[in-house]
Amino acid sequence: MRISLLPLVISLIACGEGKAQLDYSSADTGSTDGGDGTDGTDGTDGTDGTDGTDGTDGTDGTDGTDGTDGTDGTDGTDGTPDPVPDQTQFTGFRNFAVDASGDEWDCAGEEIPEEGVPVEDADILAEVEDACRDCELFYAVYPEADEACGGWVTLAQPSYRGVIFGTDTAEVYFIYDTGRGWDAALLTDSADYDGWSISGSYESELGWGSVLYVDFTMEFPESTP
């Protein structure tokens, strides 16, 4: 805001001149002229008043500092850790179908539930580890039946399986005793894997022109502390 002061002028009124005049009278013996009176001193002119000083302009107010943006709140967590799968064991199934050389022997499909547990026998574990050296985990697999598709398929109790885990796929191996040592046969190298389950399919020759088709799923339980 600008403040303005009107000039203040002080005027002094000048004093007027004054003049004295003397009268005279004649004497018998002579006369003396009276002296002229002294002129009055002129009055001193009044001093002009000093102009008033302009008021100082007001200082503009400082702009307010912008408020600091609030920090985003940290996402809250309930303190519960994310669940983790226990991949040392699984439950699942195999679905068996047979395309036999004779139509009367075909098997449209039979699903057999099963479970896989860690290999506990130390000697067998050593054999399966040697047979599939790249496999990361090994399972003893127990199906709920001894056969499928009317006897076309005999199910061992247990059979042994090894797995190599990838990012989103897995390799699954059938590990077995040949009678002259242990060997590993690749069932599939492209099974779907999402951390919690493996699912895939494979096929094999049964002989006499018949083909076995197998779909399987392995589901891992949640790990417990």
C-alpha positions in Angstrom: 0.0 0.0 0.0 1.4 3.5 -0.9 1.0 6.2 1.7 1.0 9.9 0.3 1.4 12.9 2.5 0.1 16.3 1.2 2.8 18.9 1.3 2.6 21.1 4.3 3.3 24.7 3.5 3.9 27.2 6.2 3.5 30.9 5.2 4.6 33.8 7.2 2.9 37.1 6.6 5.5 40.0 6.0 5.5 42.9 8.4 4.5 46.4 6.9 6.9 49.4 6.8 6.6 52.1 9.5 7.9 55.8 9.1 8.3 58.4 11.9 7.8 62.1 11.2 8.8 65.0 13.6 7.1 68.6 13.8 9.2 71.7 14.5 8.5 75.3 16.0 10.4 78.8 15.4 12.4 80.5 18.2 13.1 84.3 18.5 16.8 84.1 18.3 16.9 81.8 15.3 15.5 78.7 14.2 17.1 75.3 13.9 15.8 72.8 11.3 14.6 69.7 12.9 16.5 66.6 11.5 14.7 64.3 9.3 13.3 61.3 11.0 15.1 57.9 10.4 13.3 55.7 7.9 11.8 52.6 9.5 13.6 49.3 8.8 11.9 47.2 6.3 10.4 44.0 7.8 12.1 40.7 7.1 10.4 38.6 4.6 8.9 35.4 6.1 10.8 32.2 5.4 9.0 29.8 3.1 7.8 26.7 4.8 9.7 23.5 4.1 7.9 21.1 1.8 6.6 18.0 3.7 8.7 14.8 3.0 6.8 12.2 0.9 5.9 9.2 2.9 8.0 6.0 2.3 6.2 3.5 0.1 5.1 0.5 2.1 7.1 -2.7 1.6 5.2 -5.4 -0.3 4.3 -8.4 1.9 6.4 -11.5 1.3 4.6 -14.1 -0.6 3.6 -17.1 1.6 5.7 -20.2 1.2 3.9 -23.0 -0.5 3.0 -25.8 1.9 5.1 -29.0 1.5 3.2 -31.7 -0.2 2.1 -34.4 2.2 4.0 -37.7 2.0 2.0 -40.5 0.7 1.1 -42.9 3.4 2.9 -46.3 3.4 0.6 -49.1 2.3 -0.5 -50.8 5.4 0.0 -54.5 5.9 -1.7 -56.7 8.4 1.6 -58.2 9.4 0.7 -61.6 7.9 3.3 -63.1 5.6 2.3 -64.3 2.1 1.6 -68.0 2.0 4.3 -70.2 0.6 3.8 -73.6 -1.1 5.3 -76.7 0.3 6.7 -78.3 -2.8 8.1 -81.4 -1.0 4.7 -83.1 -1.3 1.6 -82.9 -3.5 -1.9 -84.3 -4.1 -3.3 -84.7 -7.5 -4.4 -87.2 -10.1 -3.6 -88.9 -13.4 -6.2 -89.4 -16.0 -5.5 -92.4 -18.2 -6.9 -93.0 -21.7 -6.0 -95.8 -24.1 -6.4 -95.8 -27.9 -6.2 -99.5 -28.5 -5.6 -101.3 -31.8 -9.1 -102.7 -31.5 -11.9 -100.3 -30.8 -13.4 -102.7 -28.2 -10.4 -102.3 -26.1 -10.3 -98.5 -26.0 -10.4 -96.7 -22.7 -12.0 -93.3 -22.9 -10.4 -92.2 -19.6 -10.1 -93.1 -16.0 -9.0 -90.6 -13.3 -6.9 -92.0 -10.4 -6.2 -89.8 -7.4 -2.7 -89.9 -6.0 -0.3 -88.3 -3.6 3.4 -87.7 -3.6 5.6 -87.6 -0.5 9.4 -87.2 0.0 11.5 -90.3 -0.6 12.3 -91.5 2.9 14.4 -94.6 2.1 18.0 -93.4 2.0 19.2 -96.1 -0.4 16.4 -95.4 -2.9 16.9 -91.7 -2.6 20.5 -92.1 -3.5 19.5 -94.2 -6.6 16.9 -91.7 -7.9 19.2 -88.8 -7.3 21.9 -90.5 -9.3 19.4 -91.4 -12.1 18.2 -87.8 -12.4 21.1 -85.5 -11.3 19.4 -82.3 -12.5 16.2 -83.0 -10.7 15.6 -80.7 -7.8 12.9 -82.6 -5.9 11.9 -86.3 -5.8 8.6 -87.9 -4.8 7.4 -91.4 -3.9 4.0 -91.5 -5.6 1.1 -93.5 -4.2 -2.0 -93.8 -6.4 -5.3 -94.9 -4.9 -5.6 -97.9 -7.3 -3.3 -100.6 -8.6 -4.4 -100.4 -12.2 -6.4 -98.3 -14.6 -8.4 -98.8 -17.8 -9.4 -102.4 -17.1 -5.8 -103.6 -16.6 -4.2 -101.8 -19.6 -2.2 -99.8 -17.1 -0.5 -101.2 -14.0 0.2 -98.7 -11.2 3.2 -99.3 -9.0 3.0 -98.7 -5.2 5.0 -96.4 -5.1 6.4 -95.1 -8.3 9.1 -92.4 -8.3 9.0 -89.0 -9.9 11.6 -86.2 -10.2 11.0 -82.5 -11.1 13.1 -79.7 -12.5 11.4 -76.3 -11.8 11.5 -73.5 -14.3 10.0 -70.0 -14.3 6.5 -71.0 -15.6 7.2 -74.5 -16.8 8.6 -77.7 -15.3 10.2 -80.9 -16.5 8.8 -84.1 -15.0 10.6 -87.4 -15.0 9.5 -91.0 -14.3 12.4 -92.7 -12.4 12.4 -96.5 -12.2 14.5 -99.6 -11.5 15.3 -101.4 -14.7 16.6 -104.4 -12.7 20.1 -103.6 -13.8 20.1 -100.1 -12.2 18.0 -97.0 -12.1 17.0 -94.8 -15.0 15.0 -91.7 -15.6 12.5 -91.2 -18.5 11.3 -87.7 -19.4 7.5 -87.5 -19.3 7.3 -83.8 -20.3 9.6 -80.8 -20.5 6.8 -78.3 -20.8 4.4 -78.9 -18.0 2.6 -75.7 -16.8 3.9 -74.4 -13.4 2.7 -71.5 -11.3 4.5 -72.1 -8.0 1.5 -73.9 -6.5 0.8 -76.6 -9.1 2.2 -78.5 -12.1 -0.1 -79.8 -14.8 0.7 -81.4 -18.1 0.3 -84.5 -20.3 2.3 -87.2 -22.0 1.8 -90.3 -24.0 3.6 -93.7 -24.5 3.4 -96.8 -26.6 1.8 -99.8 -25.0 2.6 -102.2 -27.8 0.4 -103.9 -30.4 -0.3 -100.4 -31.9 -2.0 -99.1 -28.7 -1.2 -95.7 -27.3 -1.5 -94.5 -23.7 -2.5 -90.8 -23.1 -2.0 -89.4 -19.6 -3.1 -86.0 -18.2 -1.8 -85.2 -14.7 -1.9 -82.5 -12.0 0.3 -82.0 -8.9 -0.9 -79.5 -6.4 1.3 -78.3 -3.5 -0.2 -77.5 -0.1 0.6 -74.3 1.8 3.7 -74.5 3.9 3.2 -74.4 7.6 5.6 -72.9 10.1 
